[in-house]
Amino acid sequence: MYMRFKDRVDAGKKLSEALRSYKDQDVVVFALPRGGVVLGFEIARSLHAPMDLVISRKIGYPGNEECAACAVAEDGHMICDRGALSMIDPEWLKAQAEKERQEAKRRREVYLQGREPLPVEGKTAIIVDDGVATGLTLMLAIEELKHRNPKRIVVAVPVVPPESAEKIRDEVDELVAVDIPDFYLGAVGAYYDKFPQLTDDEVIRLMEMASV
């Protein structure tokens, strides 16, 4: 029997419990939008910590958008799955990267409405998402935060496949996961009873509540 979560709020509460040693510490919670924002909100509230966003965007393979070939950040920095570059037309990839970079920038403007990024130098950064498949967007988020010199980086996710967990552990100080199943079901949503897409308005509301 594998672990199931009722919804993202339930997953966030379970992660909050696993992260309780960070309560009232010098922590900033960074959520990956959109889905990670629900969990990030629960964790930030539980730990009495401020919340910000780290935005990286998946680039799928042509004709198979769900399978991540690369991930791109707001500043254009990109990482790709091994072998992906030999299978993708460079011009197509360049166009997709720019499209997703613009979407990342749009999300920051819409979700944070001009708020400056929270300082994290010398603090603990907790990066939160609603689950991991290939881990490309999360790995890029880790790289982006490393540039900002946190004292410690922790990744908190409800579920992650073993091979992705190994890669993440190599890059951060701690991985906190509710479940690392031996056999991964292939999609994050398979571990949730309810896994709806979040809207921009829902993210904006959570970010406003988190900043109060």
Backbone hydrogen bonds, N-H to C=O, Kabsch-Sander energy under -0.5 kcal/mol:
donor,donor_aa,acceptor,acceptor_aa,energy
5,F,191,Y,-2.7
11,A,7,D,-2.0
12,G,8,R,-2.6
13,K,9,V,-2.2
14,K,10,D,-2.1
15,L,11,A,-2.2
16,S,12,G,-2.3
17,E,13,K,-1.8
18,A,14,K,-1.6
19,L,15,L,-1.4
20,R,17,E,-1.2
22,Y,19,L,-2.7
23,K,20,R,-1.7
24,D,47,L,-2.5
25,Q,22,Y,-1.9
27,V,25,Q,-1.9
28,V,124,T,-2.5
29,V,50,P,-2.6
30,F,28,V,-0.5
30,F,126,I,-3.3
31,A,29,V,-0.6
31,A,52,D,-2.4
32,L,128,V,-2.2
36,G,32,L,-1.7
37,V,34,R,-2.2
38,V,35,G,-0.9
39,L,35,G,-0.8
40,G,36,G,-2.9
41,F,37,V,-2.4
42,E,38,V,-1.7
43,I,39,L,-2.5
44,A,40,G,-3.1
45,R,41,F,-2.3
46,S,42,E,-2.1
47,L,43,I,-2.6
48,H,44,A,-0.8
49,A,44,A,-2.6
52,D,29,V,-3.0
54,V,31,A,-1.9
56,S,54,V,-0.6
57,R,72,V,-3.0
59,I,70,C,-3.0
60,G,58,K,-0.5
61,Y,64,N,-1.3
61,Y,67,C,-1.5
64,N,61,Y,-2.5
67,C,64,N,-1.3
68,A,66,E,-0.7
69,A,59,I,-3.0
70,C,59,I,-2.0
71,A,79,I,-2.6
72,V,57,R,-2.6
73,A,77,H,-2.6
74,E,55,I,-0.8
76,G,73,A,-1.9
79,I,71,A,-2.1
81,D,69,A,-3.8
84,A,81,D,-2.3
85,L,81,D,-0.5
87,M,83,G,-0.5
87,M,84,A,-1.5
88,I,84,A,-0.8
93,L,89,D,-2.4
94,K,90,P,-2.4
95,A,91,E,-2.1
96,Q,92,W,-2.5
97,A,93,L,-2.8
98,E,94,K,-1.9
99,K,95,A,-2.2
100,E,96,Q,-2.6
101,R,97,A,-2.3
102,Q,98,E,-2.2
103,E,99,K,-1.7
104,A,100,E,-2.3
105,K,101,R,-2.2
106,R,102,Q,-2.6
107,R,103,E,-2.4
108,R,104,A,-2.0
109,E,105,K,-2.3
110,V,106,R,-2.9
111,Y,107,R,-3.2
112,L,108,R,-2.1
113,Q,109,E,-1.2
115,R,112,L,-2.0
122,G,149,N,-2.1
123,K,120,V,-2.4
124,T,26,D,-2.5
125,A,123,K,-0.6
125,A,152,R,-3.0
126,I,28,V,-2.5
126,I,124,T,-0.6
127,I,125,A,-0.6
127,I,154,V,-3.1
128,V,30,F,-2.9
129,D,156,A,-1.3
132,V,159,V,-1.8
139,M,135,G,-2.8
140,L,136,L,-2.2
141,A,137,T,-2.0
142,I,138,L,-2.2
143,E,139,M,-2.0
144,E,140,L,-2.6
145,L,141,A,-2.0
146,K,142,I,-2.0
147,H,143,E,-1.1
148,R,145,L,-1.8
149,N,146,K,-1.7
151,K,120,V,-0.5
151,K,123,K,-2.1
152,R,123,K,-1.6
154,V,125,A,-3.1
155,V,174,E,-2.4
156,A,127,I,-3.1
157,V,176,V,-2.3
160,V,179,D,-1.6
165,A,161,P,-2.5
166,E,162,P,-2.1
167,K,163,E,-1.6
168,I,164,S,-2.5
169,R,165,A,-2.6
170,D,166,E,-1.6
171,E,167,K,-0.6
171,E,168,I,-1.6
172,V,168,I,-1.2
173,D,153,I,-1.9
174,E,153,I,-1.3
176,V,155,V,-3.4
176,V,174,E,-0.5
177,A,175,L,-0.6
178,V,157,V,-1.1
179,D,158,P,-2.0
184,Y,182,D,-0.6
190,A,187,A,-1.2
191,Y,188,V,-2.1
192,Y,189,G,-1.6
193,D,5,F,-2.7
194,K,6,K,-1.6
203,V,199,T,-1.8
204,I,200,D,-2.7
205,R,201,D,-2.3
206,L,202,E,-2.1
207,M,203,V,-2.5
208,E,204,I,-2.3
209,M,205,R,-2.3
210,A,206,L,-2.3
211,S,207,M,-1.2
212,V,208,E,-0.5
212,V,209,M,-0.8
